[in-house]
Each structure stands twice: as C-alpha cells, then as structure tokens.
C-alpha cells in the first residue's frame, strides 16, 4: 500500500527532475581560446597584466582555454514560464511534506492548519504572512485531494510503488536478500 508521504516524495522527485532537465537544456557553452596571464596552478587567469609580485610567483602569459556561456535559464528564455510553474509545484510539494511531518504522516483537519501557520513552519518557503497562509491552504487542499485519490483509486499509484521499491533497493545495498 502506497502512503501519502511516498506519493508526495515521488511528486517532488519528478518535479525536481523536470526542473533539472529544463535548466540543463537551457545551459549552453562554447569553448574559446585566448592569450592571458595564467596562475601557477592553472585554475584562474587574468586579461590584464598582474602586479610584478604575482609574475615573480609564477604567473605566465600563455594561451588559455575557457568556457563562454551562451544561454542559461533566465526570464528571456523561451521556457521560463514552465520553469516558474515547476518551481511553484516543488514548493507546494515541500509544503505538503512539512504538513505531513508536523502531523506524523497524517493529513490534519482544516482547523489545525492555523496552528501550523502560527508555529511558523512555512517561513522557509514563503516570506510574507499572506504568502505563507496561501501556501499552507493550497498544500492542504492538494493533500486532501491526494488522500481521497489514494483511498478511492489506489491503482492509479502503481508507478509510485515501483519507484519506492527501486529507491529502497538502491539506497540499502548492504541488506542481504
């Protein structure tokens, strides 16, 4: 039987993987070469001549290779809106986890959300009190919907169970079977 906590972790993992994929697709670099002053450990270089003390310590004028960033995830990127939506989903999943942790893995009653808000458990995910309240109740609604689906249609969460089994097998390699 799949628990609501496992489904929440699964949803967060899927969202995080989608965010990572979007960012990797957006990140493009090209390799360039030029002449510059390189440090003795060959980790850094400067375009302008360094002070004589650095040159005496081993800085040399030579050809260096470097990566120039061509594109990355930014508001100008074509899939920026999708990225923002995925980030909101991830925040919502994390808030759902906070609610479950605070209530020992059970979905609380609606009246208990106010107590969780006053405890301040949503401060790390939302700055203002209104944003915290909005996030808390949105994540609560999503938890209730998820709980009802788990109760009424557990067969819909077969892939979650497979994911959990695979994850447990990977995380605990020292257990003998």
N, C-alpha and C positions, 0 to 999 in steps of 0.2 A: 504494500500500500504506500503510495506516494504521499508525503506530508506537505503541508502548505509551505513550510520552511524550505524544503528541497525545491519546490516549484519556483519560489522566489529567488533562490540562489541560481537556479537554471536560467531564469529570465534575465537576471543581472549578467550572468556569464555570456549569454547570447548577445545582449546589448553591448557589453564591453568589447566583444569580438567584432561586432559591426562597426563600432567607433574606431577601433584599431585599424580595421580594413580601410575605412574611409580615409583616415589620416595617412596610411601607407600609400594608398592610391594617389593622394594629393601631393605627396612629397617627391619631388624630382630634383636631382642634382646632376651637374656635369663636371667632369674633371678638366682642370686647366693647369697650365704651367706658366711660370714667370720667374724672373730673376728677383731675388730679395735676400735680405740678411736672415740667415737661419741660426737658431740657437745651437749650442753644442749637443744637446740631447735630441735635436731634430724634431721637437714637438711643436715649436712655435716659430713664427717668422715675422719680420717687420719689413715694411716697404721702404721706410726711411732709414738712413744710416744711424745706428745706435751710438751712444757715447763711447769714447775710446776705452773706457774701463771694461765695457762689455765685449768689445772687439778683442781686447787683450785676453779676456777669459774664454775665447773660443768661437765667437760669432763669426760666420763666414758669409761672403757674398756668393751665392750659388743659385742654381735653378731649383725651384721648389714646385711640388705638385700640391694642388688643393682642390676641394670640392666647392663649387659655387651652387647655391640653392636657386633653383629656377622657379619652383612653385611649392606651396605648402598650404595647409588648411588655414584659411583666413576668410573674412567676410566677402572678399571678392571671388572666392572660389565658387564654382557652379553648384556644388552640393552642400553649401554652407547651411541651408535651412534643414536639410536632412540630418546633418551633424548636430545642429542645435536640438532638434527633436529627440534624437537618440540620447543626448546628454540629459535632457529632461526625463526621459524614461529611466535612465540609470539612476538619477537622483530619486525618482519615485520608488524604484526597487530598493534602494538603500534605506529610504524612509520606512518602507514596508518591513524590512528586516529589523529596524530599530523598534518598531511597534511589537513585532513578534518577540524580540529579545526581552523587552520590558515586561511582557505578559507571559513569559515562559512558553513561547511557541504557540500560543492560542490567540485567536482574533478576539480582542476585547469588545465590550459593549460600547456603543457610541458615546455614552456619558463619561467613559474612562479616558477618552481622547483628551479632554480638557485637563485632566490630571497629568497626562504625559506632556502636554504643552507647558504646563506650569513647572514641571520638572526640568524643562529646557533640553530635552533630548534631540530636538530638531535644529538646534542652533548651529550645528556644524554644516547643515545643508541649506539653510535659509537665513538671511540676515535679519530682516525686519519681523516684527511680531505678526503682521498680516501675512507675510510670505510663509512663515512657519505654520500658521493656522491653516492656510490654504493647502500647503504640502501635507500636513497631518491628515486633514479630512479627505484629500484626494487619495492618499495612500490607504486610508481606512476603507474608502469605497471600493478601491481595487482589491483589497484583501477580502472584503465581504463577497465580492463577485467571484473571486478565485475560490473561496471556501465553498460557495454554492456550486460552482462547476465541479470541484473535486468531489463533493458529496453526490451530485446528481449524474455526472458523466465522467467517472474515473478513467474510462478507457481512452479519453482524449489526452491523457498524460502518460502514455506509454513511452514516448521518446524521452521524457524526463527520467523515468525509471531506468531506462537503458543508459542514459548519461550518468546517473548517480552510480550505477553498478560499475561502469567503466572508470569513473573517477575514483571510486574506492579501491579498485584493483590497482590503479596507477599510484595512488598515494600510500598504500600499505604493501610494499613489495616484500617485506620481511615475514609476512604471515604465511605459514605453510598450509597447504590445502590437502 
